[in-house]
Structure formats: C-alpha cells, structure tokens
C-alpha cells in the first residue's frame, strides 16, 4: 500500500518538552499559587461565598470531565452522577473509617495541610480509580453503541448503582460500635460496606476546603487541555466529527472511546470525593440519580461541546444562578429550562463552541471547527492495522479524519 506524503501544518504536533521542563512545571506552580490565593482571600468575604465557590469548583470538575466524553468524542452519557457518587462513597468510606480508627472520632478541622487533608487526597484518588474502573467495565461493552442507546446504558448504570447503595449496611456511628461489628456479613462494615444504606452516609470528616477544591480544578483543566492538544485528543475530535472516516484512517475508535470514558469517570470520582467531604453535606443514594447527571450535561451543552473553558464557565454561571435564585424555590428550574431552550434556538453550539475563551478574544480558530480543522494522528496514537508511516499522516484540507 503506497504511503501518503506528510503535509506540514501550522497546527502540527506540539513540542511538549520533557516531563520536568519549565513548560511542564510552570502550569502546576500557577495552579498551586492561584489555589492558595483563593483559599486565603475568599474567607474575608464570608462563609457563604466560600461555600458557593466550593460548589463551583466541584461543578467545574464534573463538567470538564464529562466534556471529555460528550465533547471530545461526541458520545452521549447521562450517567455522570453515578461515577461521582461511586467515587464519593468510596472516598467517604476510606476517610470515615480511617479517621474513626485512628482518632476514635470523625471530627476534623479543614486546615490547609493537616493529616486529614492528606487522608482526603488519598481517598479522593482511590475514589477516582474506582470510578475509572467502573467506567472501563461499563464502557468496554457499551461504547460500541451510539447516541441515545449509549445514553440509556449510562442512565441504567446510575439507577443500578443507586439501588445497590440503598442495600448497603448501616454505618458504624462510634469507635466502640466499629470494634464490635464483624468485617463481613449483614452487620459488617467492609462487605457490604457500612455506608448508611438508604438513610445516607453522615458524619464524614468535613475537610474539603478552597485550596484542595481549586487545586483539583486546575489539575482537571490542565489534563483536559493537554489531552485536547495531544495526538490522542485530536484523534478523539476526529471521531466526533466523522467516526467512519476516522476509523478508515486507522484510528482505533473503540479504544479511544473507552479511554475517554475512563478519564472522565476518574475526575468525576474525584469531584464526588470533594462533594462528600464538603461541610454541610450528607451523601445519599439519590446523588447517583438522573437529576444531577442532567445538571452536568446542561453545563457541558451550555459551555459548548468540546470547549474546556466553556464547560467551566457554564458551571460557574449555573451554580451562581442557582444560588441567586434560591428564593424562587422550584421556579428556578423553569428559568433554567427556558434558558436552555433559548440557547439551543439561537446558539446551538453553546457559548464558545469548540473554541476556548482565550481563542475567542484572540481571534484564533481552534482546530476542530468546520474551517481550519487540521487533525494530527501521530505515531503514538492508537491505530489498527496501520504502519507507523501511515499513522503519521496529517491533512490540511479542512475535512475531518
């Protein structure tokens, strides 16, 4: 089979540098500095503003992570809250029983770098990994489906998880009760896990603060941006634009869909962990239901499918409006529905479309839009039945792969 010549492109491969180069470390330093600034400045405004900003951070993580599936690969998942709930319950189970075992109490102060914060970090990562594993289990057989069929599968997963959580054992409310209960069985606290069943999981250490919330926001956004600019991300966008053409060019469609699903589920689990440890929150089985998933889908659609900053901006707008419209009670949902209808009529591509907010003000057209879309399938992108030379082919004709 003759090979196609490689066409140079102004949107070619990015020089990401080494793992420890200044260009790689500088964004992480900026994220830490901004998170520290938010942590120390916001309490001067008041505790209510602090609570709203934490809500916004959790919403941004959830929206940006769902955007990897719904925006990058063009799939339709409406079970994102299930992965949040799974990660939240896993993280809460770890932190609750570890704290109860060590300190014989679950009371903890939301300090900056206290021992409870490091337990939260480890628990959040474990919750994210469990959610990613669930994403692989759900995604591998079901991502061969498309459109509404995939949406029904993810919705069914959320309902199955909600019912399973309802059947879990009651939680151990004290250290003495924990010591007296077996590990396994109907009265155990390990399997089935003692996370409260239908009554919900209470008294979780409330250690989520602004620093850790916005640190995870920055890491999530940085990961999504690097993914979007990489050969994997451009291959994902080519799947969204024309799946048949992408597969004809050698893109392993199923593998990339599953990976996108796992990435999305991992950060959803981290968002759920932050939500579970938020002050004033009790996680319940209903958190895995359809309503919360619909809220996250609304943020992604409002911001623009494929736009990272658009999803984050929409999460800020919707969370802020929800707080402002609380005196309206249930009527605020009518306002949200009307706003979504008007958006779909007058701007169906969302606030930013596929572009980022810095591209809008800079006048730059992001790759993936109808004109100027120049995807790159690099040698390390997942391909099937193609040589290394073919996998490095690029196009500049404006048509998707």
C-alpha positions in Angstrom: 0.0 0.0 0.0 1.6 3.3 -1.0 2.1 5.8 1.8 0.8 9.3 1.7 3.2 12.2 2.0 3.1 14.0 5.2 1.7 17.5 4.8 3.1 20.2 7.0 0.6 22.0 9.1 0.7 25.1 11.3 -1.3 23.1 13.8 1.2 20.2 13.8 2.5 18.3 16.7 3.2 20.2 19.8 6.6 20.1 21.4 5.6 19.2 24.9 9.2 19.0 26.2 10.4 16.7 28.9 8.5 15.7 31.9 10.4 18.1 34.1 10.9 21.1 31.7 9.8 24.6 32.7 6.9 24.5 30.4 5.6 21.4 32.2 6.2 22.6 35.8 5.1 26.2 35.4 1.3 25.5 34.9 1.4 23.4 38.1 3.1 26.1 40.0 0.5 28.7 38.8 -2.3 26.3 39.8 -0.9 26.0 43.3 -0.4 29.7 43.7 -3.9 30.6 42.5 -5.5 27.9 44.7 -3.6 29.4 47.7 -4.7 32.9 46.9 -8.4 31.8 46.6 -8.1 29.9 49.9 -6.8 32.9 51.9 -8.7 35.7 50.2 -12.2 34.2 50.0 -12.9 33.8 53.7 -12.5 37.6 54.1 -15.8 37.9 52.1 -17.8 35.4 54.2 -18.6 31.8 54.8 -21.5 31.8 52.3 -19.2 32.9 49.5 -16.7 30.2 50.4 -19.5 27.6 50.2 -20.6 28.8 46.8 -17.0 28.8 45.5 -16.5 25.2 46.6 -19.8 24.3 44.8 -18.5 26.0 41.7 -15.2 24.1 41.9 -17.0 20.7 42.2 -19.3 21.6 39.3 -16.3 22.7 37.1 -14.5 19.4 37.7 -17.7 17.4 36.9 -18.5 19.5 33.8 -14.9 19.5 32.4 -14.6 15.7 32.9 -17.9 15.0 31.2 -16.8 17.2 28.3 -14.0 14.6 27.6 -16.7 12.1 26.6 -19.6 14.3 25.3 -17.4 17.0 23.8 -14.2 15.4 22.6 -15.5 12.0 21.3 -19.1 13.1 20.6 -20.7 10.4 22.8 -23.9 10.9 24.8 -23.5 10.0 28.5 -26.2 10.9 31.0 -24.9 8.8 33.9 -22.1 11.0 35.1 -23.5 11.5 38.5 -23.2 7.7 39.1 -19.4 7.9 38.8 -19.4 11.0 41.1 -21.5 9.0 43.7 -19.2 5.9 43.4 -16.1 8.0 43.9 -17.7 10.0 46.7 -18.9 6.9 48.6 -15.5 5.2 48.2 -13.6 8.2 49.4 -16.0 8.8 52.3 -15.8 5.2 53.4 -12.0 5.3 53.5 -11.7 8.7 55.3 -14.5 7.9 57.7 -13.3 4.6 59.0 -9.6 5.5 58.9 -10.3 8.7 60.9 -12.6 6.8 63.3 -9.9 4.1 63.8 -7.0 6.5 64.4 -8.6 9.3 66.4 -11.8 7.4 67.7 -13.8 10.4 66.3 -14.7 11.7 62.9 -14.4 15.4 63.8 -11.7 17.1 61.7 -10.8 20.7 61.0 -10.5 21.9 57.4 -6.8 23.0 57.7 -4.5 23.5 54.8 -2.1 20.6 55.1 -3.2 18.7 58.1 -3.3 14.9 58.4 -7.0 14.8 57.5 -6.3 16.7 54.2 -3.7 14.0 53.2 -6.3 11.3 54.0 -8.7 13.2 51.8 -6.1 13.3 49.0 -5.5 9.5 49.2 -9.2 8.8 49.5 -10.1 11.0 46.5 -7.5 9.3 44.3 -8.9 5.9 45.4 -12.4 7.1 44.6 -11.3 8.3 41.2 -9.6 5.0 40.4 -12.7 3.0 41.4 -14.8 5.2 39.2 -12.4 4.8 36.4 -12.5 1.0 36.8 -16.3 1.3 36.7 -16.0 3.4 33.6 -14.0 0.7 31.9 -16.5 -2.0 33.0 -19.4 0.0 31.7 -17.7 1.5 28.7 -16.0 -1.5 27.1 -19.2 -3.4 26.1 -21.4 -0.4 25.7 -19.3 2.2 23.8 -19.9 0.2 20.6 -23.4 1.8 20.9 -24.1 5.3 19.8 -26.4 8.2 20.5 -29.5 7.5 22.5 -28.6 3.9 23.1 -25.4 4.8 24.9 -27.3 7.3 26.9 -29.8 4.7 28.0 -27.0 2.4 29.1 -25.3 5.1 31.2 -28.6 6.1 32.7 -29.3 2.4 33.6 -25.9 2.2 35.3 -26.8 5.1 37.5 -30.1 3.5 38.6 -28.4 0.2 39.3 -25.8 1.9 41.4 -28.4 3.8 43.3 -30.3 0.6 44.2 -27.0 -1.1 45.2 -26.1 1.8 47.6 -29.5 1.5 49.2 -28.8 -2.1 50.1 -25.5 -1.4 51.9 -25.1 -1.9 55.7 -25.7 0.9 58.3 -22.6 2.8 59.2 -20.7 2.4 62.5 -21.5 5.5 64.4 -18.8 5.2 67.1 -15.4 3.6 67.6 -16.9 1.1 70.1 -19.6 0.0 67.6 -16.9 -0.3 64.9 -14.8 -2.7 67.1 -17.8 -4.8 68.0 -19.0 -5.3 64.4 -17.6 -8.0 62.1 -15.8 -7.2 58.8 -18.2 -9.1 56.6 -21.8 -10.1 56.6 -25.2 -8.5 57.2 -23.8 -6.5 60.2 -20.3 -5.9 58.7 -18.8 -2.7 57.7 -16.4 -3.8 54.9 -18.5 -6.0 52.7 -21.2 -5.0 52.1 -19.7 -1.6 53.1 -21.2 0.2 56.0 -22.1 3.5 54.3 -25.6 4.0 55.6 -27.9 2.4 53.0 -31.0 4.4 52.1 -30.5 6.8 55.0 -27.3 8.2 53.6 -23.7 8.5 54.9 -23.3 11.0 57.7 -20.6 12.4 59.9 -18.0 12.2 57.2 -14.9 14.4 58.0 -15.7 17.8 56.6 -12.2 18.6 55.3 -12.8 19.9 51.7 -11.5 23.5 51.6 -10.9 26.0 48.9 -7.3 25.1 48.3 -7.9 21.4 47.6 -11.0 22.1 45.6 -9.3 24.6 43.2 -6.1 22.5 43.1 -8.2 19.7 41.6 -10.0 22.2 39.3 -6.6 23.3 38.0 -5.3 19.7 37.6 -8.5 18.6 35.8 -8.4 21.6 33.4 -4.7 21.1 32.7 -5.2 17.4 32.0 -8.1 18.1 29.7 -6.2 20.9 27.8 -3.1 18.7 27.4 -5.3 15.9 26.2 -7.1 18.1 23.7 -3.9 19.3 22.2 -2.3 15.9 22.0 -2.5 13.3 19.2 -5.0 11.4 21.4 -7.2 14.4 21.8 -7.1 15.3 18.1 -8.0 11.6 17.3 -10.9 11.9 19.7 -12.1 15.0 18.0 -11.8 13.3 14.6 -14.1 10.6 16.0 -16.6 13.2 17.0 -16.6 14.9 13.6 -16.8 11.7 11.4 -16.4 8.3 13.1 -16.4 6.3 9.9 -13.7 8.5 8.3 -11.6 8.3 11.5 -11.8 4.5 11.6 -10.9 4.4 7.9 -7.8 6.4 8.6 -6.7 3.8 11.2 -7.9 5.4 14.4 -8.8 2.7 17.0 -12.2 4.2 17.7 -13.3 1.8 20.5 -10.1 2.0 22.4 -10.1 5.8 22.4 -13.8 5.9 23.4 -13.1 3.6 26.4 -10.0 5.7 27.4 -12.1 8.9 27.2 -14.7 7.2 29.3 -12.2 6.2 32.0 -10.5 9.6 32.1 -13.9 11.2 32.5 -15.0 8.8 35.2 -11.8 9.3 37.2 -12.2 13.0 37.6 -15.9 12.6 38.2 -15.0 10.3 41.1 -12.6 13.0 42.4 -15.4 15.6 42.2 -17.6 13.2 44.2 -15.0 12.8 46.9 -14.7 16.6 47.3 -18.5 16.8 47.4 -18.8 14.1 50.1 -16.3 15.9 52.4 -17.9 19.3 51.9 -19.2 20.9 55.1 -22.9 20.6 55.5 -23.2 17.7 53.1 -24.7 14.2 53.5 -24.3 11.9 50.6 -27.3 9.7 49.7 -28.2 7.2 47.1 -30.2 9.8 45.2 -26.9 11.5 44.3 -26.4 8.8 41.7 -29.7 9.6 40.0 -30.7 11.3 36.8 -31.3 14.8 38.1 -27.6 15.5 39.0 -26.4 14.0 35.7 -28.8 16.3 33.8 -27.4 19.3 35.6 -23.9 18.4 34.5 -25.0 17.7 30.9 -26.6 21.1 30.9 -23.3 22.7 31.9 -21.5 21.0 29.1 -24.1 21.9 26.4 -24.3 25.5 27.6 -20.5 26.0 27.5 -20.0 24.3 24.1 -19.3 20.6 23.4 -15.5 20.3 23.3 -14.7 23.6 25.0 -12.9 23.2 28.3 -13.1 26.8 29.4 -16.7 26.9 28.1 -17.7 24.0 30.4 -16.0 25.6 33.4 -17.7 29.0 32.6 -21.1 27.3 32.3 -20.5 25.6 35.6 -19.8 28.9 37.2 -22.9 30.5 35.6 -25.3 27.8 36.5 -24.0 27.4 40.1 -24.1 31.1 40.7 -27.6 31.5 39.2 -28.8 28.6 41.3 -27.6 30.4 44.4 -29.1 33.7 43.4 -32.5 32.1 42.5 -32.8 30.1 45.7 -35.6 32.5 47.0 -37.6 31.5 43.9 -37.8 27.8 45.1 -38.8 25.3 42.4 -39.4 28.1 39.8 -35.7 28.4 39.3 -35.8 25.1 37.3 -38.3 26.7 34.9 -35.8 29.5 34.4 -33.0 27.1 33.7 -35.2 25.1 31.2 -36.2 28.3 29.3 -32.6 29.5 29.2 -31.5 26.1 27.7 -34.3 26.2 25.1 -33.3 29.7 24.0 -29.7 28.7 23.8 -30.5 25.8 21.6 -32.5 28.0 19.3 -30.2 31.0 19.0 -26.8 29.4 19.6 -26.9 25.6 19.4 -23.1 25.3 19.5 -23.1 26.7 23.1 -21.4 29.8 24.4 -17.9 29.0 23.0 -18.5 26.1 20.6 -15.3 24.1 20.3 -13.1 27.1 21.0 -11.6 28.2 24.3 -12.2 31.6 25.9 -8.7 32.8 25.0 -9.3 31.9 21.4 -12.4 34.0 21.3 -10.7 37.1 22.5 -7.6 36.4 20.4 -9.5 35.7 17.2 -7.9 32.3 16.8 -9.8 29.5 15.2 -9.4 26.3 17.2 -8.7 23.0 15.3 -11.9 21.0 15.2 -14.1 23.8 13.8 -15.5 23.5 10.3 -12.8 25.7 8.7 -9.2 25.1 9.7 -9.6 21.7 11.2 -6.3 20.1 10.8 -6.2 17.0 13.0 -2.9 15.2 13.6 -2.7 11.4 14.0 0.8 10.9 15.4 2.8 7.7 15.5 1.8 7.1 19.1 -2.0 7.4 18.6 -4.0 4.2 18.8 -4.4 2.7 15.4 -5.5 -0.7 14.0 -3.7 -2.4 11.1 -1.6 0.5 10.0 2.1 1.1 9.7 4.0 3.8 11.6 4.3 5.8 8.4 0.6 5.8 7.7 -0.2 6.7 11.3 1.8 9.9 11.0 -0.3 11.3 8.1 -1.8 14.7 8.5 -4.4 16.6 6.4 -4.9 20.3 5.7 -8.0 20.2 3.5 -10.4 21.2 6.3 -12.2 17.8 6.3 -12.2 15.6 9.5 -10.4 12.3 9.6 
